[in-house]
Structures are given as structure tokens and as C-alpha cells.
Amino acid sequence: MLESSRLAGIRAVALDVDGVLTDGGFYWGANGEEFKRFSFADVMGVSLARKAGLAFALISGEASPLVDRYAAKMGITAVHKGCKDKAAALSDFAAALQVPLKQVCFVGDDVNDLPAMRIAGLSAAPCGAHADVLGFVDIVMTHSGGNGAVRELLDAIVAAKNT
């Protein structure tokens, strides 16, 4: 993981959804209903990090109502769905919080996340991310998306803040 001083300076975290909070798969039931698999470890990680003072946003290219449902479960009110310009959404999130971008972490997994990663103060990705993303980010988690990668990162940020 990264040096603790950089992690300790993070005040806000923006998360992509598919491939970060989910395993990136699309699942449909027999009647056409969509399913996504989320990790309760990530839910707990967000809860603990919020208690430690971190602010959160979900920034997703998908417009699925499941994004809203998951955001509500985690207590995240800053939700950008169907987002085609993730860098602009990240800038808006930071501005609304009055937090400099250098104190914001963006977590993504694919090439459409790179513009936001380039302007964030810290960038991270699950281990299964696209090769271009893995070659760019500051942190590659050992867990894959939907399997506790977010919890892994948030535990490191909170631990750095507590040292």
C-alpha cells in the first residue's frame, strides 16, 4: 500500500460501481430482472470510513436503479448515474464538499475511469482492473471488485488517519 501520509490526507472517496463495488458481471433472471452482486465487506468499510469522517460519492456510467438502492444502503447521497464525464462529476463532488481534488481518491477499473483518476489526488483499482488502469493507478488492491477491494482500501485510509 502507499505511504500513510498520502492516505491520511484523503478526505473524500468517489467509487465507480461496476467492477469496483460489483464483480463487473451482468446477471438477468428468467423474467428479465437485473441482479448485481455487492460485498457486505465493502458496505462495512464505507460505514466505518464515514464514521472516521470520509465523504463518499458513487460515479457510475450505468443508470441502473440498483445504483440508487446500493447508495442508500451505504448512506451515500452523492450519486452520479449514467455519467459519461466522470472527471466533471468528480470535480463537482469535490467542489460541493469544498475539498481540493488532491484530497480526493477515485476508485475505478476501466479506461473510462482514467480521466477522473488523472485529476484525483489518489487513484486506486481492484486487482482485476483493465491493464491500462493497473499501469496508471497509485494503488492496486489485492482483492477484486465486488470481493472486498473497497474495504481493503478504506481500511488502509482509516488506519493511516489514526496513526
Long-range contacts (C-beta under 8 A, 24 or more apart in sequence): 1-139, 1-156, 2-122, 2-138, 2-139, 2-156, 4-159, 4-160, 4-163, 5-160, 6-121, 6-122, 6-138, 6-160, 7-122, 7-156, 7-157, 7-159, 7-160, 7-161, 8-157, 8-160, 8-161, 8-163, 9-102, 9-103, 9-121, 10-54, 10-103, 10-104, 10-105, 10-121, 10-122, 10-157, 11-53, 11-54, 11-55, 11-97, 11-99, 11-103, 11-104, 12-54, 12-55, 12-56, 12-57, 12-93, 12-94, 12-97, 12-99, 12-103, 12-104, 12-105, 13-49, 13-54, 13-55, 13-56, 13-57, 13-104, 13-105, 13-106, 13-107, 13-153, 13-154, 13-157, 14-56, 14-57, 14-58, 14-59, 14-89, 14-90, 14-93, 14-104, 14-105, 14-106, 14-107, 14-116, 14-120, 15-56, 15-57, 15-58, 15-59, 15-107, 15-150, 16-58, 16-59, 16-60, 16-61, 16-86, 16-106, 16-107, 16-108, 16-109, 16-110, 16-113, 17-58, 17-60, 17-62, 17-67, 17-70, 18-60, 18-61, 18-62, 18-109, 18-145, 19-108, 19-109, 19-110, 19-126, 19-128, 19-129, 19-145, 19-146, 20-107, 20-108, 20-109, 20-125, 20-126, 20-145, 20-146, 20-149, 20-150, 21-58, 21-70, 21-145, 21-146, 21-150, 22-145, 22-146, 23-144, 23-145, 23-146, 23-147, 24-109, 24-128, 24-145, 24-146, 34-64, 34-66, 36-64, 36-66, 36-70, 37-146, 38-70, 38-146, 39-146, 39-147, 39-148, 39-150, 39-151, 41-147, 41-148, 41-151, 42-146, 42-148, 42-149, 42-150, 42-151, 43-73, 43-74, 44-151, 45-148, 45-150, 45-151, 45-152, 45-153, 45-154, 45-155, 46-74, 46-75, 46-76, 46-150, 46-154, 47-74, 47-75, 48-154, 48-155, 48-158, 49-154, 49-157, 49-158, 50-75, 52-158, 52-161, 52-162, 53-161, 54-154, 54-157, 54-158, 55-97, 55-99, 57-89, 57-90, 57-93, 59-83, 59-86, 59-89, 59-90, 59-93, 59-106, 59-116, 61-86, 61-112, 85-115, 86-112, 86-113, 86-115, 86-116, 87-115, 87-116, 87-118, 87-119, 89-116, 90-116, 90-119, 90-120, 91-119, 105-153, 105-157, 107-149, 107-150, 107-153, 108-133, 109-133, 109-145, 124-153
